[in-house]
Amino acid sequence: MLSSLGNKTKRIILLALSALLLCALPAFAAEKIELWNGDIRKGSVSVRMNGTLREMAIDEVVSSLGFAPKNDGTSLVVTMGGKKIEFWNGSNIVRAAGTIISFPTPVVTKDGHWWGEGRSLLSAFDSFYKAIGQKAAFRWGDTKTVAAAQPAPQKQPAPKIQPKQSAPVKKPAQPAKPKPKAETPKAKPKQEAQAPAKAAAPAPKPRAGRKPIVVIDAGHGGHDPGAVANKIREKDINLRAATQLAKILKEKGVDARLTRSTDVYLKLAERTAFANKNNADVFISLHCNSMPKGKSGVAGFEIYIMALPSDKDAMNLAIVENREISGDAHSAAEIQKADKKTQLLLKILGDMQQNDKIGASTELTEVLHANAKKSGLPMRKVAQAPFFVLRGAGMPAVLVEMGYLTNAAEAKRLNTAAYRDKICRSLAEGIITFIETHRGR
């Protein structure tokens, strides 16, 4: 009996030792990528895949650049020289020194890191560095696999050391500071400096004297019909109107480009991303509205900009148009998710200073409103609400509700080429007036 008990004890001891040895070994291998600014290596950053997109640890980028961020779990903010770069958990919006940058996927916090899509992250820090007067040529270098246990000691001391160096933190803003960090092997920077020049390929800046560019977005499409009433689908009216507006603008010497020219589905973020890539002077998203049963008498033309909501109806409309961000579902639970994300955008807008694009969008709206009234369109209202489709636009942007499909008479008019032509000519004149006024600014 005693000998049997001794064997069990030995087995327990052996198992305990094995467990300790296993814990001492790295549990898995983590992927890291080198962050460079020109020929200067700034540090290694964790990488993860989100579907087909590569995301990097924002907090490690910030640490590599020598900044001490404010991180309250909801937002991560870096301040330098009176300028800020701001990230919000669960949002596609990133603001870099006042410039709004739209990320293809929301920034998220997971596994102890803040994650953001790699290319967009470089663009955000480029904007921030230029705003504080520093050289900005950020790029990603080689990736490498390291043991998960190795980077752990580097993560923990960083938050403790940085706050104590609050005064020296400003030194990254001085051109002389980066030179000591160029102690990496000199052969590698030369090889890697050529690759990013091809990969970065930002959209070309508008040339002087070029035609004004207007991006027209036909709302909804593909599996998303939008509003459906009186046997008419919103996505069809939107596409026909967008095509007509593009034709009229081209006749007037404007380079008009469509986010979609066929019945295809585009994510909300893809629409403004297309406008940004094409360096548009104006972005306009065309839609048709609807009302619940019992309110079929409501009709009229409406224009919206993205800002804090002007009234309850505007807020409700934004929640409906933002439904895609909750998986495009229609259940009460999923609609509630859309509501929560729209509320998050509201908080972000509330935290942000007034953006010059909001001011310019307001001016565009005023011109479009004046032209609509002059054209005899049944103008219902001009309002503002947090529309995700407008959130990342780097130019004046408006969302137009051309009318209510739930109103039988208005739906019938919207389904005719003649009435849509009236709407589109009014919009075209307003857009051209706005561009001519603002191009010299």
N, C-alpha and C positions, 0 to 999 in steps of 0.2 A: 504493500500500500504506500509506504514511504517512498520507495523507488519510483512508483508510478507518479506520485505527486512531484517528485524531482524532475522527471521528464517534461511534465506540463510546464513547470516553471522555466525550464531551459527553453522550451518552444516560445513561450511568451517573451522571454528576453531576446531571443533571436529575431522574432517578429518586430519587436520595438526598435532593435538596432537597424533592421532593414528599412523600417519606416523613416528613421532619422536620416539614413543614407539617401533615400529617395528624395526627401525634402531638401537635402543639401544640393541635389542636382537641379539644373534648370528644368522647370515643368514644360516649357515649350520654347520655341524659337520665335523672336519678334523681329519684324522687318523695320529697318530704319532707312531714311533717305537723307542725303546731304543737302543742306540749305546754303546757297551761295548768293552773294551780292557782288556781281561782276566777277572778279578773280579772287575775291575774299571769301573763304569758307567761314560760315557763321556757326555751324553746329549740325548735330544729327537730330532728326525729327522722326517720331513714330508714324508709321503708315498703316492704313487699313483699307480694305475694299468694301464699298457700299454698292452692291450690284456690279455694274461695269465702271463705276466712278472710283477714283482713288482719292481718299481723304487723308489729311495730315492733322497732327495734334497741334492745334492753335496755341495752346499754353506753352508747348515746347518751342514753337517758333518765337513767341514773345520772350521766353527766357534766353534763347540763343542770341537775340538781338540786344540783350542786356536791360530789358524793361522790367519794371515791377508793376504788374497789372492790379486793378481792383476787381475782385471776383466775388460776387455775392451768390453765385449759383444760378442766378437769372441772367446776369450780364457779365461780360468780361470787357473791361475798358482799360486802354492804355492812353496816358496823357503825356504829351511832350511839346514844349514850346507853345502852350495854349491850344494845341490841336489834339483831337482825340480820334482813336480808331475804336469802334464799338461793335461788339458781337452780342447777340441775344439768343439764349437757348430756345430752340424750337422755331427759329425764324430764318427765312431765306435772305432777309435784309441785313446788310452790313454797311455801316456808315464809316467812311474814312475821310476825316477832315472835312466833313460836310457833303462829300460825294456819296451818293447812294449806289451800292454795288449789289446786284442780284445774284445770289448763289443758286446753282441748279438743284441743290438739296439743302434742307434746313441745317443750320449749325446745331449740333447736339452734344450733350455731355454724357459720356459713357466710359466705363472702365477707368475712371479717374482722369480723363482727358476731355478737352473741348475739341470736337472734330469739325473740319470744314474742307470742302472740295479744293484740291490742290491748285489748279490754274486760277480759280477765283481768288484764292488766298494770296497768291503772288500779286495779282492785280490790286487787291486791297492794300497790301503793304507798299506797293509801288506808289499808289496815290498818296498814302500817308507820308512816306519819306519825301516825296516831291513837295508836299505841303509844308514840311518842316525844313525845307531847304537842303536836303541831303541827296546824295547820289542814290538812284534807285534803278537797279538792274537785277532784280531778284530772279532766281531760277532754281530748279531742283537738279541735283547732280545724280550720282550713282546711288543705288539701293544696296543694302547689305543686310545679312541676317545675323542677329546677335542673340545671345542667351537672354531670356527674359529676366534672369536674376542680375545681369550686369548693369542695366540702366537704372535699377532701383536706387542705388546709393546716390546717383546724380539727381534724381527727381526730388528727394527729400531736403537736402541742404539748400536748394535754390531759393525757396520761399523765405528761409531764415536769413540768408545772406543779403538778398536783394533789398529788403526794406531798410537795412542798416546803411546801404550804399545809396540812399536817396539823392545825395548831392552828386556823386559821380555818375548817376544814371543819365544825367544830361549830356555826358560826354559823347554818346553815340551820335548826338546832333552835330558834333564838330568833325569836319573832314579828316582831321589828323588822327582821330581815335581808331578807325578801322585798321590802320597800317600794322600794328602789332599782331593782329589776328592773321596776317598773311604768312604765318609760319608753317603753313601746310606745304606738302611737296609741290615744287614748282612745275614739275612735268604734268601733273594731273590737271591743274587749272587751265593750261593751254589747250588740252584735248577737250575738256568739258565746256570751255567757253564757246566753242563753235556750235555744239549741239543745240543749246537753248536759243541761239539766234534764229534757227530754223523753226524750233518748236513754239517759241513765244508767239510769233506772227499775230500781233494785235491788229484789229481792224484799222485800215489806214485813216488818218485824220482827214476831215473835209478839206478839199483843195479850194484855194481862193478862186472865185468865179464859177464854181461848179453849180450845176442845177440843184435847187433845193430838193431834199429827199423827204418824202412823207411815207411812213409805214401805216398801212390800213389793215386792221385786224378784224376778220369776220368771226364774231364770237361763236363758241361751241363748234360742232362738227363731228363727223364720224359717228361713234356710238352715243354721243351726247347731243340730243336734238334741241336742247334748250327748252324754251316755253313751247307748248303745243296747245292750240285752241282753234276752234272754227276750221278744223281740217288743214291747218297750216302749221308747218314746223319752223321755229325761229331760225335754226341753222341755215335753212334754205334762203330765207329773206335776207339774212345777214350776208351770205356769200354773194347773192345777186347785187345787193347794194354796194358791197365792197368793190366788186368788179366794175360797176357803173361809175363809182367815185374815182377809181384808179384811171379809167378811160378819160373822164372829164379833166382830171388833173394833168394827165399826160398831154392832152390837147392844149393845155394852158402853159406848157413848158416845165412842168414839175416831174421829177423822177419819182413816180408812185410805185411802191412795192407792197405786195400782199403777203401776209403771214401764211395764208393758205389760199390756193386758187382752185382747190377741189374739195370734195366732201371727206376731209380727213380730220382726225382728232389731234389737237395739240394741247400740251399741258400749259397752264397759265404762265409758268416761268419761261417757257420756250418762246412765247409771243413777244414779251418785252426784250428777251435776250436777242431775238432776231432784229428788233429795232435798234438796240445798242450796237450790235455787230455791223449794221448798215449805216451807222452814224446819222440816224434820221434827225431831221429838224423838228418833226412833229410825229407823235404817235396817236392814232385814233382807233378806238375799239368800238365796233358797231354791234348793237343788240336790239332786241325787241322785248318789251315788258309784258307782264301778265298780272292779273289780280285773282284772288280766290272767288269762289261762287258767291253771288250776291253783290259783287262790285263790278259787274261787267260794263257799267256805264262810264268808268274811269278811262280817259283817253288823253293823248297829248305827247308832245316831244319833250324829252328831258336830256340834260347834259350834266355830267358828273366829273369832278376831279377827285383825286385821292387825298383825303385829309380827314380830320376828325369829323364825324357825322354831323350834318346840319339839322337832321330831324329823325324821328323814329322810323319813318318809311324808308329813308335813305339807308339807315342801318340794316333794316330787314332785307332790303334789296341786296346789299353787300354780302350778307350772310348767304343768300341764295346763290349769288354769282360766285362766291368763294367755296361752294360745296365740293368742288373737285379736290381740295386739300384734305378732305376727310375720306378720300377713296371714292368720291362721286356717288356715295350711297344715299338712300332716301329715307332710311329708318330714323326714328326719333333720336336714337342714340348717336347715330352718325351726324345728324344735323346739329346735335349738341356739341359734337367735336368741332365742327366747322365754326360754330358760334364761339367756342373757347379760343380757337386759333385767331378768329377775327378780333376777339377781345385782346389777344396778345398784341396784334398789330396796332390796336388802339393805344395800348400802353406804350409801345415803341414810338408811335407818332407823338404821344404826349410827352415823352422823354426827349424827343428831338427838338432842336431849335428850328425855327421856320426855315424851310428849304427854299432856295431861290427858284427851284423847279415848280414848287407849289404856287409861288407868285406868278411865274410865267404861264402856268397852266390856267390860273384864274383869268389872266388877261386873254388867253386864247378862248376860254369859255365865254367871256364877255363879247368878244367879236362874233363868235358863232351864234350866240343868243341874239345879237342885234340883227344879223343876217337872216336868222330863222323868222324873226318877227317881220322883217321887211319883205320876206318871201311869202308871208301869209301862212306859215306853218302853225299848227295849233300848239303853241309853246306852253307847256305845263309848268316847268320849273327848272331852275339851275340849282344844283345842290352838291354836297360833298359827302363822301363816305370812304371807308377803308377797303377799296377794291384791290385784291391781290394781283389782278392782271395789269394794274398800273404801277405796282409797288417798286419795280426795279428799273423803270424807264429813266434813262439819263437825259431826257429831253422833255419839253412840255407835252403832257399826255392827258387825254380826255376819254371818257366813256360816254357814248351816245345811245340812249334808248329811243329808237325812232318812232315808237308808238306801242300800243297795247293790243296784243293778239286776242285777248279776251273780250275786247270790244269788237263786235261783229262788223260794224261799219269801218272802223279803222283797220281791222285785219284785211278787209276786202281792198281797201286803198293800198295798203302796204304790199299786197300781192300783185299790184299793177306796175309795169315798168315806168309809166308816166309819173305816178306819184313818187316813186323812188328817185326818178330823175330830178324832180323838184327838190327833194331832200338833198340829194347829192350835189346839185348845183349850188344850193345855199351853203352847204358845208365847204365846197371847193372855194367859193368866193371868200368865205371867212378865213380859211386856212391860208390862202394866198395873201390876203390883207395882213394877217398876223405875221407871216414870214417876211414880207416886204418891210414891215415896221421894225422887226427884230434882227434882221440879218446884219445890219450895220453895228449892232451893239456888241 
